[in-house]
Amino acid sequence: MILPTFISAILGLIFVLTGSAAVWLMLHASGRGPRQRDRVIQAHRIAGYVFVALFCTMTWFMIVKTRDIPDELSIRPMFHVVIALVMAPLIIVKVLIARYYKAYQGILIPLGLTIFILGFVLVGSTAGPYFFRTVTMKDISLASVNMGTARIDLQASGELMQKRCSRCHALDRVVGAHKDARDWLTTVNRMRALPGSGISEVDAKTIVSYLLTVNSIDSSSTEGELTLGKALVDSHCNRCHALDRTYQSAKSPSEWQSTVARMVRYARGATALFNPGEEERVVRFLSITQTPEAVEKRRSGVNDSKHEIPSAPIEPPKAAASVAIVKYGLTAGVLIVVSLVFGRLMVRRPHSNPGRSASEIIPRDHKPGSATDLSPDKARLVLELIRIERATHDSATFRFRVPDGATFRARPGQFLTFAWLFNGRKTVRSYSISSSPTQTGYLEITVKKQEQGYVSAFLNDKAAVGLTVEARGPAGQFCFNQKVHRRIVLFAGGSGITPIISILRYIDDLCLDVKATLFYSVRSEIDIIFEKELEALVGRLRDFDYVLVLTRPGVDWKGSRGRLTRELVAAKVVHIVNASCFVCGPEPFMDNVNTILQSLGVDAANIKREKFGGPKARPETGTTPQQGDAMVEFTRSGGTFQCPAGRTLLEAAEMNGIDIAYSCRQGQCGTCTTRLLEGSVTMDCEDGLQPELKARGYILSCVARPAGDVRLDA
C-alpha cells in the first residue's frame, strides 16, 4: 500500500509542525514556575509522542514503497532513507532517557533539537519539492499506439494515476510493472472498462503518457522485447508452477509454441490472464533464450548480448488479490500498534507513586503493595565498604558498594541515615552523600573526626574494607534541581562541603549550564577537604567561581581570612537576590551566612539550609510547656502510652515499639512527618516540614514534644 503524494505531503507537514511545537514547548519550559512548567512539559510530552508516532507511520510507508522498487534507489530516495535510519536510534535514546534514565536529562535538549533538524530535512527532501513545485510539462510520443503526442504535467499526471489506480488495487502493482505503450494502453483500457473506475478517455491518455515516463520499456529494441517477454513469463507462468521449471527447460521454437499454447488453454478460466499479443511475446522470448543452443552458451560462459536475458523482478507465486490483502492487513496492523503504543505512552507515565520521592532505593524484584514495597523513608539496604581514601588529616572518604539487585537514586545534596552496630549496640548517624548521584553502582560519604564523636572516630581510625552497614534513605530537602536552580551560590563551613561537592560533581558530570559560586570556610590550610578537586572544577566548569576563607590561616596565606563578610559576598556575587543559596555547616557559620543574605535582600524562600551535627540536647525537665508526663495515643498501631516530660514523640514511639520512619532526627529531612489528630506540640525546628503539610496538621515527630495529651496517626 503506497500513500498518494498529496496525503504523504500533508503528513510530512503535520510531522514538521508537531516537531516545531515540541521544540518550542521544550524551550518554553525553562524558567517557568513549577506548576506552569509541569503543564508545559506535559504538553511537550504529548507533542513528542505524536511526532514519534507520525515518524513510525511514515517510516512504514517508506519501507513498503522502497522494498517493491526493483532497481537501485536514486539519490533523493536514498538520502531520505539514510536520514530516517539516523533518526530512529536517536528517537529511541531520547524516549528511554526521558522516561527511565533521569540522570542523563541534560542531553535531552540538544538531542531533541538534533532530531527536529533531521526531521525537517527528512520532510523537506520529499514534501518540499511537492509544495514548492513548478509545473513540469513534457511531450510524450504515443505514435506506437496511433494516439499522436500528448503534452502532460508530470506532477499532476502522477497524482491522477495514483487517484484512479488506487481505487481497485495497491499501487505496488503499477510501480513494479514494466510495459511498453501498447501494453500500458491495454491495461488502462481494461481498468477503464471496470464499473466505477472513473477513468475517462482523456484520463486514459494522460495516465498512459505518465506511465511511459516512469515505467516504460522500448519494445522496438531486442533488449526491450526480451524484457517484456521475461516480465510476462515471470508474472504468468508462476501462477501454475515454479519458474525454475521454465528457466531450466530447453526446447526448440516449435516445442515452445506447443507448450505455451497448452498453458494458455489451461488459463482460459482465469480472467484476463493472457491479453491479446502476450502469448506471441512469451513464445518469442522463450524461443530466443530457452533453446538448447542458448542454454548451452550460457552454461559455457559465452556472452551473447543479443540473446542475454535481461534482469527483471520475479514475483512470488501468489495471487495479486492475496498480496494486496496481506499488504493492506500489515499496514492496518502497524497503524493500530502505533496508535495503541503511543496512546498508552501519552496517557501513562513510568510506574511511580505520588507519595514517593524521585530519590529512593528500590529492589528490582519488589512487587508493589507487598511487604517489600519500600517508600523512600523506609528504604533500607546493606552497604559494603570497598574503599577508604584520606581527605585531610582528620577526615576520610568512604565508598560503599550498592548491592546487586538494587537501584540507587538520589538527588544532589541528600543524605543517608546509617545504623552502625558497635558491641551489639545500634548507633544511628546521618551523613551527606558526597558522590555524584550519577553514580548508581556506589555511593560515598566523607566523614570528619569529631571530638568525642563515637562513630566518626571509629570510621577514621578503625574502619576497614569489607565493613557492612545498614542504611536508610536517601532523604532531605537540601537538593539541587537543574530545572529550577539556574544560578546558585553555595556556602560551606568545614565538613559542610560534603553535600556541596555532590552538587558540583553532578553539575560537572552532566555538563549543566548552571552558574555557581562557592564560599568555603575552614580553619586552616590543612583542613581544606576536596582541595585539589575544587581547583580542578574551577578550570573545568565554565561558570564556577570558588572563594576560600580561612579563620586561622598560616602566616603565608594570601587569601581571605577571618569570618565570611557581607562585603566579600557582595563583591563576588552580583544580583544575589535572584540566586538560589545553599548553606551547610556548623550552626554559628550558618547563622552568620543567614544574616549576610538577609542584609543583601535575599528572600528566605531562596535559602536552603542543612545543619551538621547531632540532635539538639534535650531540654531539662520543667523548661518546656509540659507539666509532667503526657499520654500519646497511636491510632493506627492501636496503643496509648506515656511520653516522659522533655521527650520527643519519636522517642516515645521507639520506647513502646511503634515504628515511625526517621532519618536526621533534627527536623531537617521531613522523613518523620506524621499527622497530629488531636492535641498540640512544640517543635524545636520546622525546616523539614512543608508549609502545605503543616497547614493540614502534620508535625515532625523527631523534634515534636507534646504539650499535653495527643493523638497521632501512627
Secondary structure by P-SEA (a helix, b strand, c coil): ccccaaaaaaaaaaaaaaaaaaaaaaaaaccccaaaaaaaaaaaaaaaaaaaaaaaaaaaaaaaaaaaccccccaaaaaaaaaaaaaaaaaaaaaaaaccccccccaaaaaaaaaaaaaaaaaaacaaaaaaccbbbbbbbcccccccbbbbcaaaaaaaaaaaaaccccccccccccccaaaaaaaaaaaaacccccccaaaaaaaaaaaaaccccccccaaaaaaaaaaaaaacccccccccccccccccaaaaaaaaaaaaaaacccccccccaaaaaaaaaaaccccaaaaaaaaaccccccccccbbbbcccccaaaaaaaaaaaaaaaaaaaaaaaaaaaacccccccccccccccccccccccccccccccbbbbbbbcccccccccbbbbbbbccccbbbbbccbbbbbbbcccccbbbbbbbccccccccccbbbbbbccccccaaaaaaaccccccbbbbbcccccccccccccccbbbbbbccccaaaaaaaaaaaaaaccbbbbbbbbbbcccccccaaaaaaaaaaccccbbbbbbbcccccccccccccccaaaaaaaccccccbbbbbbccaaaaaaaaaaaaaaccccccbbbbbcccccccccccccccccbbbbbbccccbbbbbcccccaaaaaaaabbbbbbccccccccccccccccccccccccccccaaaaaacccccccccccccccccc
